[in-house]
Amino acid sequence: MKKEAKTGLLFGSFNPIHNGHLMIAAYMVEYGGLDQVWFVVSPHNPLKEKATLLADHHRLAMVNLAIEDDKRFKSSNIEFKLPKPSYTIDTLTWLSEKYPGKIFIPILGSDNLPTLHKWKNFEALLAQYNIYIYPRPGTAPSRFDDQPSLIRIDAPLITVSSSFIRQGIKEGRDMRYFLPERVWKYITEMNFYR
């Protein structure tokens, strides 16, 4: 009997994707027992400011540049095609129906836990899926800390963020070593975040 592929889903605006995202994804494959991680590029989040958000196709292009040589990773633009705003439970339902041979495991930073109760159908999410949680700095305790479907993965603490990189570029700083080389080249050539 063929084993079902365990596929992690790393959701984000990836504005831009950076080495921290890749480190978390690599850790989840190498130490978390996943066969692959898909980078699910999210359209505009209504809770985030749109002013600094690049167009969907540019953010997807940067993800593709970052992962193009690595078979462990795949990009997904599925949320571009689903009704807006996109909800994790809807994306998971769609993917599970389209790829019945895969076990999908959302990957979330621990900073999402304090507001998880505000997510659409969060009870169904917790009941139907295991969710890998990686540590984020300054995360407060939450009511979900003892939830058995939330599996804590002791990944390295990554403090670099896309907002830090955008701010550095805006200030004229050389941020090349925080990003995959091809992504830095794309940002520089397109004159983004200045």
Contacts in CASP RR format, 6 or more apart in sequence:
PFRMAT RR
TARGET T0000
AUTHOR 0000-0000-0000
METHOD contacts of the structure
MODEL  1
MKKEAKTGLLFGSFNPIHNGHLMIAAYMVEYGGLDQVWFVVSPHNPLKEK
ATLLADHHRLAMVNLAIEDDKRFKSSNIEFKLPKPSYTIDTLTWLSEKYP
GKIFIPILGSDNLPTLHKWKNFEALLAQYNIYIYPRPGTAPSRFDDQPSL
IRIDAPLITVSSSFIRQGIKEGRDMRYFLPERVWKYITEMNFYR
4 101 0 8 1.000
4 102 0 8 1.000
4 103 0 8 1.000
5 35 0 8 1.000
5 36 0 8 1.000
5 101 0 8 1.000
5 102 0 8 1.000
5 103 0 8 1.000
6 33 0 8 1.000
6 34 0 8 1.000
6 35 0 8 1.000
6 102 0 8 1.000
6 103 0 8 1.000
6 105 0 8 1.000
7 34 0 8 1.000
7 35 0 8 1.000
7 36 0 8 1.000
7 37 0 8 1.000
7 38 0 8 1.000
7 99 0 8 1.000
7 102 0 8 1.000
7 103 0 8 1.000
7 104 0 8 1.000
7 105 0 8 1.000
8 28 0 8 1.000
8 34 0 8 1.000
8 36 0 8 1.000
8 37 0 8 1.000
8 38 0 8 1.000
8 104 0 8 1.000
8 105 0 8 1.000
8 106 0 8 1.000
8 107 0 8 1.000
8 132 0 8 1.000
9 37 0 8 1.000
9 38 0 8 1.000
9 40 0 8 1.000
9 76 0 8 1.000
9 91 0 8 1.000
9 92 0 8 1.000
9 95 0 8 1.000
9 104 0 8 1.000
9 105 0 8 1.000
9 106 0 8 1.000
9 107 0 8 1.000
10 21 0 8 1.000
10 24 0 8 1.000
10 25 0 8 1.000
10 28 0 8 1.000
10 37 0 8 1.000
10 38 0 8 1.000
10 39 0 8 1.000
10 40 0 8 1.000
10 107 0 8 1.000
11 40 0 8 1.000
11 42 0 8 1.000
11 79 0 8 1.000
11 88 0 8 1.000
11 91 0 8 1.000
11 106 0 8 1.000
11 107 0 8 1.000
11 108 0 8 1.000
12 39 0 8 1.000
12 40 0 8 1.000
12 41 0 8 1.000
12 42 0 8 1.000
13 41 0 8 1.000
13 42 0 8 1.000
13 44 0 8 1.000
13 45 0 8 1.000
13 48 0 8 1.000
13 53 0 8 1.000
13 59 0 8 1.000
13 162 0 8 1.000
14 21 0 8 1.000
14 39 0 8 1.000
14 41 0 8 1.000
14 59 0 8 1.000
14 62 0 8 1.000
14 63 0 8 1.000
14 162 0 8 1.000
15 52 0 8 1.000
15 53 0 8 1.000
15 54 0 8 1.000
15 59 0 8 1.000
15 162 0 8 1.000
15 166 0 8 1.000
16 54 0 8 1.000
16 59 0 8 1.000
16 62 0 8 1.000
16 162 0 8 1.000
16 165 0 8 1.000
16 166 0 8 1.000
16 179 0 8 1.000
16 183 0 8 1.000
16 187 0 8 1.000
16 192 0 8 1.000
16 193 0 8 1.000
17 39 0 8 1.000
17 59 0 8 1.000
17 62 0 8 1.000
17 63 0 8 1.000
17 66 0 8 1.000
17 162 0 8 1.000
17 179 0 8 1.000
17 180 0 8 1.000
17 183 0 8 1.000
18 160 0 8 1.000
18 161 0 8 1.000
18 162 0 8 1.000
18 165 0 8 1.000
18 178 0 8 1.000
18 179 0 8 1.000
18 180 0 8 1.000
18 183 0 8 1.000
19 160 0 8 1.000
19 177 0 8 1.000
19 178 0 8 1.000
19 179 0 8 1.000
19 180 0 8 1.000
20 158 0 8 1.000
20 160 0 8 1.000
21 39 0 8 1.000
21 66 0 8 1.000
22 66 0 8 1.000
22 67 0 8 1.000
22 73 0 8 1.000
22 180 0 8 1.000
23 155 0 8 1.000
23 156 0 8 1.000
23 158 0 8 1.000
24 107 0 8 1.000
24 134 0 8 1.000
24 155 0 8 1.000
24 158 0 8 1.000
25 37 0 8 1.000
25 39 0 8 1.000
25 72 0 8 1.000
25 73 0 8 1.000
25 107 0 8 1.000
26 72 0 8 1.000
27 134 0 8 1.000
27 153 0 8 1.000
27 155 0 8 1.000
27 156 0 8 1.000
28 34 0 8 1.000
28 37 0 8 1.000
28 107 0 8 1.000
28 132 0 8 1.000
28 134 0 8 1.000
28 153 0 8 1.000
28 155 0 8 1.000
29 35 0 8 1.000
29 36 0 8 1.000
29 37 0 8 1.000
29 72 0 8 1.000
31 153 0 8 1.000
31 155 0 8 1.000
32 132 0 8 1.000
32 153 0 8 1.000
34 105 0 8 1.000
34 132 0 8 1.000
36 71 0 8 1.000
36 72 0 8 1.000
36 73 0 8 1.000
36 74 0 8 1.000
37 72 0 8 1.000
37 73 0 8 1.000
37 74 0 8 1.000
37 107 0 8 1.000
38 73 0 8 1.000
38 74 0 8 1.000
38 75 0 8 1.000
38 76 0 8 1.000
39 63 0 8 1.000
39 67 0 8 1.000
39 73 0 8 1.000
39 74 0 8 1.000
39 75 0 8 1.000
39 76 0 8 1.000
40 76 0 8 1.000
40 78 0 8 1.000
40 79 0 8 1.000
40 91 0 8 1.000
41 56 0 8 1.000
41 59 0 8 1.000
41 60 0 8 1.000
41 63 0 8 1.000
41 75 0 8 1.000
41 76 0 8 1.000
41 77 0 8 1.000
41 79 0 8 1.000
41 80 0 8 1.000
42 79 0 8 1.000
42 86 0 8 1.000
43 56 0 8 1.000
43 79 0 8 1.000
43 80 0 8 1.000
43 84 0 8 1.000
43 85 0 8 1.000
43 86 0 8 1.000
44 50 0 8 1.000
44 53 0 8 1.000
44 84 0 8 1.000
44 85 0 8 1.000
45 85 0 8 1.000
46 85 0 8 1.000
52 166 0 8 1.000
52 193 0 8 1.000
53 59 0 8 1.000
54 192 0 8 1.000
56 77 0 8 1.000
56 80 0 8 1.000
58 190 0 8 1.000
58 192 0 8 1.000
60 75 0 8 1.000
60 77 0 8 1.000
60 80 0 8 1.000
61 186 0 8 1.000
62 183 0 8 1.000
62 186 0 8 1.000
62 187 0 8 1.000
63 75 0 8 1.000
64 75 0 8 1.000
65 180 0 8 1.000
65 182 0 8 1.000
65 183 0 8 1.000
65 186 0 8 1.000
66 179 0 8 1.000
66 180 0 8 1.000
66 182 0 8 1.000
66 183 0 8 1.000
67 73 0 8 1.000
67 74 0 8 1.000
67 75 0 8 1.000
68 182 0 8 1.000
78 91 0 8 1.000
78 94 0 8 1.000
78 95 0 8 1.000
79 86 0 8 1.000
79 91 0 8 1.000
82 90 0 8 1.000
82 91 0 8 1.000
82 94 0 8 1.000
83 90 0 8 1.000
87 119 0 8 1.000
87 120 0 8 1.000
87 121 0 8 1.000
88 106 0 8 1.000
88 119 0 8 1.000
88 120 0 8 1.000
88 125 0 8 1.000
89 119 0 8 1.000
89 120 0 8 1.000
89 121 0 8 1.000
89 122 0 8 1.000
89 124 0 8 1.000
89 125 0 8 1.000
90 120 0 8 1.000
92 104 0 8 1.000
92 106 0 8 1.000
92 125 0 8 1.000
92 128 0 8 1.000
92 129 0 8 1.000
95 102 0 8 1.000
95 104 0 8 1.000
96 102 0 8 1.000
96 104 0 8 1.000
104 129 0 8 1.000
105 129 0 8 1.000
105 130 0 8 1.000
105 131 0 8 1.000
105 132 0 8 1.000
106 125 0 8 1.000
106 129 0 8 1.000
106 131 0 8 1.000
106 132 0 8 1.000
107 131 0 8 1.000
107 132 0 8 1.000
107 134 0 8 1.000
108 131 0 8 1.000
108 132 0 8 1.000
108 133 0 8 1.000
108 134 0 8 1.000
109 133 0 8 1.000
109 134 0 8 1.000
109 135 0 8 1.000
109 136 0 8 1.000
109 139 0 8 1.000
110 133 0 8 1.000
110 134 0 8 1.000
110 135 0 8 1.000
110 136 0 8 1.000
110 139 0 8 1.000
110 152 0 8 1.000
111 136 0 8 1.000
111 138 0 8 1.000
111 139 0 8 1.000
113 133 0 8 1.000
113 139 0 8 1.000
113 142 0 8 1.000
113 144 0 8 1.000
113 145 0 8 1.000
113 150 0 8 1.000
114 139 0 8 1.000
114 140 0 8 1.000
114 142 0 8 1.000
116 122 0 8 1.000
116 142 0 8 1.000
116 144 0 8 1.000
117 143 0 8 1.000
117 144 0 8 1.000
119 125 0 8 1.000
125 131 0 8 1.000
126 144 0 8 1.000
126 147 0 8 1.000
126 149 0 8 1.000
126 150 0 8 1.000
127 149 0 8 1.000
129 149 0 8 1.000
130 149 0 8 1.000
130 151 0 8 1.000
131 149 0 8 1.000
131 150 0 8 1.000
131 151 0 8 1.000
132 151 0 8 1.000
132 153 0 8 1.000
133 150 0 8 1.000
133 151 0 8 1.000
133 152 0 8 1.000
133 153 0 8 1.000
134 153 0 8 1.000
134 155 0 8 1.000
135 152 0 8 1.000
135 154 0 8 1.000
135 155 0 8 1.000
135 157 0 8 1.000
136 157 0 8 1.000
137 157 0 8 1.000
137 159 0 8 1.000
144 150 0 8 1.000
160 178 0 8 1.000
164 178 0 8 1.000
165 175 0 8 1.000
165 178 0 8 1.000
165 179 0 8 1.000
165 193 0 8 1.000
166 193 0 8 1.000
168 175 0 8 1.000
169 175 0 8 1.000
169 187 0 8 1.000
169 192 0 8 1.000
169 193 0 8 1.000
169 194 0 8 1.000
170 193 0 8 1.000
170 194 0 8 1.000
172 194 0 8 1.000
175 184 0 8 1.000
176 184 0 8 1.000
179 187 0 8 1.000
186 192 0 8 1.000
187 193 0 8 1.000
END
